[in-house]
Amino acid sequence: MKIAVACDEDEKVKERLEDAELYRVYEIEGGDIKNSELIRTINAGHHVIAPFLADKSVEALICGEADKHAKRIYARHGLVLYTENKGHLKDIIDNFISGNFEY
């Protein structure tokens, strides 16, 4: 499974999805992080980022705030959007893997 997290330069969840230009993509296998990749984008908008992540086989996107419009766009491309998150990426992804993830 691949999970993306909208983040900032400090490896924290980006507060507003629409402002995100960095995405950390984690490949998770058997409850472990197999690989991670930092992807830098231009602030291209949801109509560009959603299919871009879907083409990379990302199944879920973790972020801070996202409006209903964004949720519909990502869902249309098969991504589950987990909103209202904040904190360091390591903590977020560890909680996601262990099943202690609140969204």
Steps between C-alpha positions, in 0.01 A plus 500: 500500500618851422402793720585863432522771764477867402789655689727799546879532502512406872335161432175608667153457356412803289225697670299563182497250216452770238835654601695173478795475264677209673371146539674218683390171342540190714489146368375275778527125488425257780468779755843645418616796296668344197586829331429872518543774246468877528324651199518872434225647284394845398177614656308361204163441662299192586406424137870443424628351827221240545562319168876540548486316834256242362742429213765427765260239652436709812185378675468754782599859570548633851475876541384786720196695384325420172168627369216292353610586147846351561351190662283437193794541261726259688216249542434517125858382451467217753687660789371494855558841659578510874460859617542705817843359579800681641841415633820332386483256211674223692236510774213516251622210286593287804147548638349420160698175473426392858127566468502780757424760236221746576347693212 
